[in-house]
């Protein structure tokens, strides 16, 4: 395979507390060395990265690469994402080994981003009979999940968590009280009252989280809580960790920037699940990343056609495209002084890698050469001409963002290179 040197870039690798301008040398799909080239090493390809950052490949814990898998995986590469988790509700439901294996094979053929299936906790995600959890694990599923909803029957959920624990399977949960969450489409507050929208209170999440944490403590399962949106949930996570429970959490990047006031014009591009909360929730989530209460930031990527959003707000489909804006929006919180650069990059690399228990998210010698090169000063505007994804359903369309991926490497292969400005050296 190609021997490659990335010269003169600022390597930021939170896993090893590295933040320094150094060369990076790759060979046979792996990181060979950081700093001076080893004796006898000769690079066949050289990338000039002066003025740029070299980061471990980003790891996205929740992205739906549909309906066009190859195109959405190219969008992931354009966003610097080298590994992404696909939730079980992405059709067809990932509730059998055959479905998981087919997804992995399709991703392998696409060749631009690693895909990690998340298997269904119950058959057809119906919340009744357990899926073949051990077989899903053997087929390559990195975790199991009840999907975007929860299992209302606590007895069934307890049995599922206990079975997953017996196989040391990570369970990804979306905490919510189904009765408080059901039929709502906006955060319960002044905005939903003024607009007359069916509301979802913040306690819908924290009540669900409290139940799930009690079952985690009872069963001993490793649990990851997806897309935390409410400040009310944060003390519960902190208390659980203080009791030694094996729990982690992530936040969707749009919850770090948007809040319920952005719905003021019934903007269906801002309809997401869980809903955009209040400004105080948004600020608390940013602080939680800085403190380590939340370990990871995900895109929650869900590309939708225009018609899905051209509906009255309560009937519009939930979801926001976000693979290509994941990094610049996370960095925006850094530029605003809301979190450190190290914490932000950790939340996109080593944080999710440790949650999944995979040897990713680092540029340690011997690690897989999955990485991205970023121009932190380049400003760009997401629009139909700059986005690779088919999904343009994002309120950040047309906004100027700072920070753009210029190269993405997967196993030492260049799978994305921004056409301009060309800075590769022979």
C-alpha positions in Angstrom: 0.0 0.0 0.0 1.0 3.6 -0.4 3.5 5.2 2.0 2.3 8.7 2.7 3.5 11.7 4.6 1.3 14.6 5.8 3.7 17.4 6.4 3.6 20.5 8.6 0.2 20.2 10.0 -1.0 20.8 13.6 -1.8 17.3 14.9 -4.6 17.4 17.5 -5.0 14.0 19.1 -6.8 14.2 22.5 -6.4 10.5 23.1 -2.7 11.1 23.6 -2.9 14.8 24.7 -1.0 15.8 21.6 -1.5 19.3 20.1 1.6 20.2 18.1 2.9 21.0 14.6 4.4 17.7 13.4 4.6 15.5 10.4 2.6 12.3 10.2 3.8 9.2 8.4 1.5 6.4 7.2 2.2 3.0 5.7 0.2 -0.1 4.9 -3.0 1.6 6.1 -1.7 2.5 9.5 0.0 5.3 11.4 3.7 4.6 11.2 5.1 7.6 13.2 4.4 11.1 14.4 7.3 13.5 14.1 10.5 12.6 12.2 10.3 9.9 9.6 11.6 6.5 10.6 15.0 5.5 9.1 14.6 4.3 5.6 11.0 5.5 5.2 10.2 7.0 1.8 6.9 8.6 1.1 5.3 7.9 -2.3 2.7 10.6 -1.7 3.1 13.8 0.3 0.4 16.2 1.5 1.4 19.7 2.5 -0.8 20.5 5.6 0.8 23.8 6.7 -1.8 26.0 8.2 -4.2 23.0 8.7 -5.1 20.6 11.4 -4.6 16.8 11.3 -7.3 15.1 13.3 -8.2 11.4 13.9 -11.2 10.5 11.7 -14.5 11.6 13.2 -16.8 9.0 14.7 -20.5 9.7 14.4 -22.7 7.7 16.8 -25.9 8.3 14.9 -26.4 8.8 11.2 -29.0 7.5 8.8 -27.2 7.1 5.4 -30.4 6.7 3.4 -31.9 6.6 0.8 -28.7 6.5 -1.2 -26.1 4.8 0.9 -23.0 5.4 -1.3 -23.8 9.1 -1.7 -24.4 9.6 2.1 -21.2 7.8 2.9 -19.4 10.1 0.5 -21.0 13.0 2.4 -19.7 11.5 5.6 -16.2 11.5 4.1 -16.6 15.1 3.0 -17.4 15.9 6.7 -14.3 14.1 8.0 -16.4 11.2 9.3 -14.5 7.9 8.9 -16.8 5.8 11.1 -20.6 6.0 11.7 -23.2 4.1 13.6 -26.4 3.3 11.8 -29.5 3.0 14.1 -31.7 -0.1 13.8 -34.8 1.8 12.5 -33.1 2.6 9.2 -34.9 0.4 6.8 -34.9 -2.5 6.6 -34.9 -2.9 10.4 -31.6 -4.3 11.6 -33.1 -7.2 13.6 -31.4 -10.2 11.9 -27.8 -11.0 11.1 -28.6 -11.1 7.4 -29.6 -7.4 7.4 -26.5 -6.4 9.4 -24.2 -8.3 7.1 -25.9 -6.8 4.0 -25.4 -3.3 5.3 -21.7 -4.0 6.0 -21.2 -5.4 2.6 -22.8 -2.4 0.9 -20.6 -0.1 2.9 -17.5 -2.1 2.1 -18.3 -1.8 -1.6 -18.9 2.0 -1.2 -15.4 2.2 0.4 -15.6 5.8 1.7 -16.6 5.4 5.4 -16.7 2.5 7.9 -20.2 1.6 8.9 -21.1 0.1 12.3 -24.6 -1.3 12.5 -26.6 -1.0 15.7 -28.9 -4.0 16.0 -32.6 -4.0 17.1 -33.2 -4.9 20.8 -36.5 -6.4 19.9 -37.9 -8.0 16.7 -39.1 -5.4 14.3 -38.6 -2.9 17.1 -42.0 -3.8 18.4 -40.9 -3.8 22.0 -42.2 -7.4 22.6 -39.9 -10.3 21.6 -36.2 -10.0 21.9 -34.2 -10.1 18.7 -31.3 -12.5 18.2 -28.9 -10.3 20.2 -25.9 -12.7 20.3 -26.3 -13.4 16.5 -26.4 -9.7 15.8 -23.2 -9.2 17.8 -21.5 -12.0 15.9 -22.7 -10.4 12.6 -20.9 -7.1 13.4 -23.3 -5.0 15.4 -21.4 -2.8 17.8 -24.5 -2.3 20.0 -28.2 -2.9 20.2 -31.0 -0.4 20.7 -34.8 -0.2 20.9 -34.5 2.5 18.2 -35.6 6.1 18.4 -38.4 5.3 20.8 -38.3 3.4 24.0 -39.7 0.1 25.3 -42.7 1.2 27.3 -43.0 -2.1 29.2 -40.4 -2.0 31.9 -40.5 -5.7 32.4 -39.6 -6.3 28.8 -36.8 -3.7 28.9 -35.4 -5.3 32.0 -35.2 -8.7 30.4 -33.6 -7.2 27.3 -31.0 -5.3 29.3 -30.2 -8.4 31.4 -29.7 -10.5 28.2 -27.5 -7.8 26.6 -25.5 -7.6 29.8 -24.9 -11.4 29.7 -23.2 -10.9 26.3 -21.4 -7.7 27.3 -23.4 -5.8 24.6 -23.6 -2.1 24.7 -27.2 -0.9 24.7 -28.1 2.5 23.1 -31.2 4.1 24.6 -33.2 7.2 23.8 -34.6 8.1 27.2 -38.2 9.3 27.2 -41.5 8.7 29.0 -43.6 7.6 26.1 -46.8 9.0 27.4 -45.4 12.5 28.0 -43.5 12.4 24.7 -46.3 11.0 22.6 -48.1 13.4 20.2 -45.8 16.3 20.9 -43.7 18.2 18.4 -42.1 21.1 20.3 -40.5 21.8 23.7 -43.0 22.8 26.3 -42.4 26.5 27.0 -43.4 30.0 26.0 -42.8 29.3 22.3 -45.0 26.2 22.0 -47.7 28.0 24.0 -47.6 31.0 21.8 -47.6 29.0 18.6 -50.2 26.5 19.8 -48.0 23.5 19.2 -48.4 20.1 21.0 -45.6 20.2 23.6 -43.1 17.8 25.0 -41.8 18.8 28.5 -38.2 18.3 29.5 -39.3 15.9 32.2 -40.4 13.5 29.4 -36.7 12.8 29.0 -35.6 12.9 32.6 -38.4 10.6 33.8 -37.5 8.1 31.1 -33.8 8.5 32.0 -34.5 7.8 35.7 -36.3 4.6 34.8 -33.6 3.5 32.4 -30.9 4.2 34.9 -32.7 2.1 37.6 -32.8 -0.8 35.2 -29.1 -0.3 34.3 -28.2 -0.5 37.9 -30.3 -3.6 38.4 -28.9 -5.5 35.3 -25.4 -4.1 35.2 -25.6 -3.5 31.4 -23.3 -1.0 29.6 -25.7 1.7 28.5 -25.3 4.7 26.2 -27.9 7.5 26.2 -28.5 9.0 22.9 -29.3 12.7 22.0 -29.6 14.1 25.5 -31.5 17.4 25.1 -32.6 18.6 28.5 -30.6 20.1 31.4 -32.8 18.1 33.7 -31.1 14.9 32.6 -27.5 16.0 33.4 -27.6 15.6 37.2 -29.1 12.2 36.8 -26.1 11.2 34.6 -23.7 12.7 37.1 -25.3 10.8 40.0 -25.3 7.5 38.1 -21.6 7.8 37.4 -20.9 8.7 41.0 -22.6 5.4 41.9 -20.3 3.6 39.4 -22.8 2.8 36.7 -21.4 2.0 33.3 -23.2 4.8 31.4 -22.3 7.3 28.8 -24.2 9.9 26.7 -24.1 12.0 23.5 -25.8 15.1 22.3 -26.8 16.0 18.7 -24.8 18.9 17.4 -27.9 21.0 16.5 -28.9 21.0 20.2 -25.7 22.9 20.9 -26.8 25.9 18.8 -30.5 26.0 18.3 -33.4 26.3 20.8 -37.2 26.5 20.8 -37.2 30.2 19.8 -35.9 29.1 16.4 -39.4 27.7 15.7 -40.8 31.2 15.8 -41.8 31.2 12.1 -43.0 27.5 12.2 -39.7 26.6 10.5 -40.1 22.8 9.9 -36.4 22.5 9.2 -36.1 22.9 13.0 -38.4 20.0 13.7 -36.3 17.3 15.3 -36.8 14.5 17.8 -36.1 15.1 20.7 -37.2 18.7 20.1 -35.1 21.8 20.4 -35.2 22.8 24.1 -34.8 26.2 25.8 -31.8 28.4 25.7 -30.8 27.3 29.2 -30.8 23.7 28.1 -28.6 24.5 25.1 -26.1 26.3 27.3 -26.1 23.5 29.9 -25.4 20.9 27.2 -22.4 22.9 26.0 -21.1 23.0 29.5 -21.7 19.3 30.0 -19.4 18.5 27.1 -16.7 20.7 28.6 -17.1 18.9 32.0 -17.2 15.4 30.5 -20.8 14.7 31.6 -21.5 14.1 27.9 -18.7 12.3 26.1 -19.7 12.6 22.5 -21.3 14.8 19.9 -23.2 13.2 17.0 -24.8 14.5 13.8 -28.1 12.7 14.2 -28.0 12.9 10.4 -31.4 12.3 8.7 -31.6 13.4 5.1 -35.2 14.2 4.0 -36.7 15.4 0.7 -38.2 18.8 0.5 -41.8 17.5 0.5 -41.3 15.9 3.9 -40.8 19.4 5.4 -43.5 21.2 3.3 -46.2 20.4 5.8 -47.8 22.1 8.8 -45.3 21.9 11.7 -47.0 19.1 13.6 -47.3 16.9 10.5 -43.8 17.6 9.1 -41.3 14.8 9.3 -38.7 15.0 12.1 -35.0 15.1 11.2 -32.1 17.3 10.1 -29.2 16.6 7.7 -25.9 17.1 9.5 -23.0 14.9 8.4 -21.1 17.7 6.7 -21.8 20.4 9.3 -20.9 18.2 12.3 -17.4 19.4 12.6 -17.9 23.2 11.8 -20.9 23.4 14.1 -18.9 21.7 16.9 -16.0 24.1 16.3 -18.5 27.0 16.4 -18.9 26.4 20.1 -15.1 26.6 20.4 -15.0 29.9 18.5 -17.7 31.2 20.9 -15.7 30.2 23.9 -18.2 27.6 25.1 -15.8 24.7 25.3 -12.1 24.0 24.7 -10.8 22.8 21.4 -9.5 19.6 23.0 -12.9 18.7 24.5 -14.6 19.4 21.2 -12.3 17.2 19.2 -12.4 14.5 21.9 -16.2 14.5 21.6 -15.9 13.6 17.9 -13.0 11.1 18.1 -11.7 9.3 21.2 -15.0 9.9 23.2 -17.2 7.9 20.8 -14.4 5.4 20.2 -14.3 4.6 23.9 -18.1 4.4 24.1 -18.1 1.7 21.4 -15.0 0.0 22.7 -13.3 0.2 19.3 -9.6 1.0 18.7 -10.4 4.2 16.8 -10.2 7.9 17.3 -6.5 8.2 17.7 -3.3 8.8 15.7 -1.2 6.6 17.9 1.6 4.7 16.0 0.0 1.4 14.8 -3.5 2.7 14.8 -5.6 2.6 11.6 -4.8 5.5 9.3 -8.3 7.0 9.5 -8.0 10.7 9.7 -9.0 14.1 8.3 -7.2 17.3 7.4 -9.0 20.5 8.3 -8.5 24.1 7.2 -9.8 25.8 10.4 -9.9 29.3 8.8 -11.8 28.4 5.6 -15.3 29.8 5.5 -18.0 28.1 3.5 -21.7 28.0 3.1 -23.7 24.8 3.0 -26.0 24.9 -0.1 -27.0 22.7 -3.0 -23.6 23.2 -4.6 -21.4 22.5 -1.6 -23.2 19.6 0.1 -22.6 16.1 -1.1 -25.6 14.7 0.8 -29.0 14.5 -0.8 -30.4 16.0 2.4 -30.6 19.8 2.4 -33.1 19.8 5.3 -31.1 21.9 7.7 -31.6 25.4 9.0 -27.9 26.0 8.6 -28.3 26.1 4.8 -27.0 29.4 3.6 -25.1 30.3 6.8 -21.4 31.0 6.8 -19.5 28.3 8.7 -15.8 28.4 9.7 -13.7 25.2 9.3 -13.8 22.8 6.5 -12.4 19.3 5.8 -10.0 19.3 2.9 -8.9 15.6 3.0 -10.2 12.5 4.5 -8.2 9.3 4.6 -9.6 5.8 5.3 -7.1 3.1 6.0 -4.5 5.4 4.5 -6.5 5.9 1.3 -7.6 9.4 0.3 -11.4 9.1 0.1 -12.2 12.8 0.0 -10.2 15.7 -1.3 -11.6 19.2 -1.6 -11.1 20.4 -5.2 -10.1 23.9 -4.2 -7.7 25.2 -3.1 -5.3 22.4 -4.2 -2.4 22.1 -1.8 -1.1 18.6 -2.5 2.6 18.4 -3.2 4.0 15.6 -5.3 
